[in-house]
Amino acid sequence: MVKIKFSKRKLVFLIGILGCSLLTMFMFLMNSELNRHGRNIASEEIDEIPLEVEFDLTNFEGVTLNKRIKYRLFEHAKWISDENTHGLILGNVKFKDAKDKTVTLCEAYPTIELTFQAEGVAVAGETPKIILRTPCSSEVDSPFLNTITLPWKRIKSLKPNEKNYKEGSITLFFRSLDEFWPLEWSLFEIKLYPSDVKNPFITTGYDVAAIRNEPLNFFLLPRKSWR
């Protein structure tokens, strides 16, 4: 039998490696179990949220309600596009407001503002942004908000140094653009404003990526459909 001798230093080192390996394995198993039952939003890692969050959230409040609203917004969000516009479809929800009244998302927040940032582009150290502000609307008890229209063809016809543009109920603001329109854009932030414009409901692209496992991007190109 061959005897192997270890110095105390080597023995401590080997024990440390073994401990790290066991800890890594334990964390992997825990994450697998969490992913099997639900997912967490990156910016608010508090409670698990199950898949397929329901439309009626009147039994929830506080942080749990806020997280479930974010899931409803993004879990089945999608783009529908034609030769002139991109249309973004977001989820809807009903819940109890501060006065214990049952309201839909757009009844509580009649204005929605979406900020998109260019992917892989910077101008003088700043990332170009398109900010779209429009009324929030939905049909009665619809699981989705009415389509939010982004007039991509009209945007491409504008000079990149334009500061703002208005078309119907939509107002667009452009930030940190220079001599060209970037091709790919990613949803950076959504703000839902109440009537008094105070204390908006805010969700970000980090939440989108955590919920969908991918960002919510669009291209300034004519496409019949875009996911």
Steps between C-alpha positions, in 0.01 A plus 500: 500500500632841405479758773448859401613769739361854500635800676255690720497784249411268212239325711329831584513597131339171390230529765428855379463384138269218608289743704466743208399215269230382740371856545484553122309174458258599778433843342444337160242262646327784684480716186363206302229449758409871500485510122271199503243672724530866400728793417620819664516848352862613497443837667277369782618156610244448775224252415459230241245575231336204322476473124185629328407776746125557506316809366307556825744612771246651737613265778858630494664817628837664566820354356332175394240692298768715335699195394195324362407810298847490343455136409163577343653783297785299354445126516309488169612833355558497125560718195271506197635695205407619154658721233449817706484422870607269778223416745585394856245290688531491880299313762216655698383448858233607749571565867389700805625860513581701814128574546416127482336549160545235232672656199681389188857606429401787271229624736763536771772624261351682198838590346776259402857595410744257345873567467705306246879517482725421204694175518879526474505873417622803695517867403742709711478233766119502509271224373241621243141472621149519355230591754142425397215655701138409429166446677463156659183327382338157494168333426273394788653200681752448219810305609712736287541875468408652166793487258760772554607627157856600415509664152841365398475612135419858601785496754749393234389789278586754773843646549678326788557833675124557541405558864134397489221400266122469546265281300139473618497403868865392492786730600858394430812646662849430367812516715875479422458441126751636251536425128324165454218286634625192689353177369418299813317630807422345836228583752680687779216618726123533529328763712125489563374838620187560712280802425698725735828381340641432848651168610503319163516122484847421361643183352825451309672295235662295777153383603419419137810283464434322831139422405552412131860374519574744217471876437205654316667641187389640166673598175443811288426275204184397314398159636159331485548363850756538775523312828 
